Amino acid sequence: MAFLIDRTLRAAARLAAGLATAAGLAFAPGAANAGEASLEYAVKANFLYKFGPFVDWPATAFATPSSPFTICVVGDDPFGSGLEEAVRGQTVAGHPVAVRRLAVVSGEAACHVIYLGRSRVQAPAEALKALRGAPVLTVTDERQGFSGGVVHFVLKDGRVRFGLDMDNARANGLTISSKLQGLAVALRRGSG
Amino acid sequence: MTAVGWRDRIGRQLSVTPAVAVGVALALLAVSLGLAVYNEHLGRAESVQRSRVQADILAASVAAPLAFDDTEAMREYLNALEANPAVEAAGAYDLQGRLAAEFRRAGPPPPAVNHLAAPESQAERLSVTAPVVQGTTRLGSVYLRVSTESVLRRALRYLGIGVVMVMASLLVAVLGSSAASLREAHRNLQDEIREREKAEEALRQAQKMEALGQLTGGVAHDFNNLLMVASSGLDLMNRTTDPARRERMAQSIRQAIDRGANLTQQLLAFARKTPLKTDVVDLAAQLEAMHDVLDRSLREDVAVRIEADDDLWPVEVDPAQFEVAILNIALNARDAMPNGGTITIRLKNLARQGGAADQVLVEISDTGIGMAPEAASRVFEPFFTTKGVGKGTGLGLSQVYGFVHASGGEVKVESELGRGTTISLALPRSEKAAAIAAPAPAVDESFAPGKRRVLLVEDDDRVAELVREMLIELGYDTIRTPTGAKAIEALDGSHAFDLVFSDMVMPGEISGMDLARRIAKERPHLPVVLTTGFSASAAAAAAEGMRLLVKPYRLETLAAELEAALGGANALH
């Protein structure tokens, strides 16, 4: 119970901080975009680990039952410390959640979720190509200016939503819960 | 006691006692009450379970929208609860327990902050919570509040059932008690019937005693008259030597004795103690043979005419009783014709239609003074008589009635004052052929039986002397013994006998019946004829098929019976 209250208080503080930031930004129109963006990425950071329960990775994706559920950010990191805050204390299917930041990815990257940011080192298309067939939930973001991940973040009516590419998911050996599919604003389901 | 006996007894107890019926009714009520409580409990548990399942389904549905903060999708899932009219309010909560989306139909809104708790029932409302979990990851919780059936409605429902049960119980109780009272009434009725039967028996006995009193007076008077005739006739016979006059006297004495015998016959017939020996009879021949008897019984100014159909059907009756009945009617007819007249006896076949048995009709009409309807309706009652005190016993026509009914027939009387009376006997037709009626045996004076030897067994000296005379008159040698034991001695002695003629009731250990049985066993070729004045003895002898002469008997009858017995014995040789 104490734990629950502790978490609740912490979450409340986080929200209050977020709102204060937003409110403060509202009085400074020049900085409005930055404030909205930080709230948007806080939401996206939350989503990144929440995809975990709705996706099944092949058994080979985890070395041991205690291996962490790893979320990787490739290229520029738009989350800052927000991602660490979001995943702190969370578990996915019993695995602790870990965050890694990478400059480049290869097929052997020990990541379960990879958020692709802009990168001058490795073009996103290349990264996606490298990850094709690997048991990784690739996430692209409309705001980053490219698509092609299994999950693709979009903004709709000012809210963060996502589309799903079932072909890519299947290619990567992932099974996505129908519940998650039901929430997707766009669902690509090819024949192949 | 057998198992069946016990079951019967238990069954009777159950069906009878009102207390048991009430007990059954109470038990019924208790059982239905118990069932109601159990049902209530079951229904509550079921309702909780149903709500939990609903909450779980809701939790599973909102897992993804809750995780990805899709309020619209959450609301869609929540609004789907509208299909269930029992759901009052529902809410989806994030991991921190804050309300994310709600559904509300009635009552207060879902709480702003949700805590997982056990189902809570509160005044017709049931609140349940369920965690929202995807895989092993907690995502939030849901809250669901359903309205349960109101206490009033539940009470009304149980009241309805209760009323039915109470009515059923009452019905059982009422049926039980009514069955008990019916049984009680039945028992009372049977008691009453028994009481009545006893009372009726007592009444009959009293009537019989009264009737006997009247009868004794009438019979004694009649007998005194007859004895007077016989006694004075004998006196007169002794004082005269004129053969014609003696002959007349003898005739009157004869008639007096015949009437006396008739009288006793009537009494016996009335008492129904004489065995009814039915025979297939041709009534025309029977009447023809009676003609002389009738003539002698009636006065000279009364003529008798007999008219019989040709091919008259036979009937099955006791011929002796038939003769007595005819004689009784004829005597009544004679008395109804003080100035003389004609008695007409008609014999007719009466073919009946429609399945009824054919009958032979015997109509006896007189030309006498007739009767008033009141009298005509009572003529068959015992002791009813129109004649003066001491002149009639009132038994004549009741013998007729008894005879006809015992023979399966009907009797009716038609009478008109001044025009005469007709009495009709309808006797059932017999399908058997009539035996050729033997004409009344006449005494053949010249018949010489060759001095056959008769052993006469009779305890009364005077009767023995008379019978001895009669036997001698009929040409038999006679030896008399006073008891059965002596008779056996005589039979074992040196004399050989052709026939034993024995009284039935005698002093000593061996009765006439015993004697006859013994002779039948030891000397089957020796014929035995029994005689008695006791009707009970006569019935016993008749039952064993023995030859029997009922006292008093006439010389001709004795002769015929003895000849028949000897003839039968000879035929056996």
Interface residues (C-beta under 8 A of the other chain):
Chain A: L4 R7 T8 A11 A12 V43 N46 F47 K50 G52 P53 F54 Q90 T91 V92 A93 G94 R159 V160 R161 F162 S177 K179 L180 G182 L183
Chain B: A60 A63 A64 P65 A67 F68 D69 D70 A73 L95 Q96 G97 Q134 G135 T136 T137 L139
